[in-house]
Amino acid sequence: MVQVTNFHEVETKDGKTFISLELTGGLEIIQSQNTGKMYATVRKCRIPSTFDANIAKTMVGTQLDGDV
């Protein structure tokens, strides 16, 4: 399960703007390759969307099936 946690207005090199949604995955417990100690983390990514800022604002908090 992933959740939309934020949105960002991005400007391309040619001056166009679009909205990207920030997705955050669930809590994971990972073992450090360097120290061997365990720590908690979440994975995040951004995906482009066709939404305007008003619609993107309403999408924050929405949960979707899938993994990051």
Secondary structure as GFF3:
##gff-version 3
##sequence-region A 1 68
A	DSSP	beta_strand	2	11	.	.	.	ID=ss1
A	DSSP	beta_strand	17	24	.	.	.	ID=ss2
A	DSSP	beta_strand	28	31	.	.	.	ID=ss3
A	DSSP	beta_strand	38	41	.	.	.	ID=ss4
A	DSSP	beta_strand	44	49	.	.	.	ID=ss5
A	DSSP	alpha_helix	53	59	.	.	.	ID=ss6
A	DSSP	beta_strand	63	64	.	.	.	ID=ss7
###
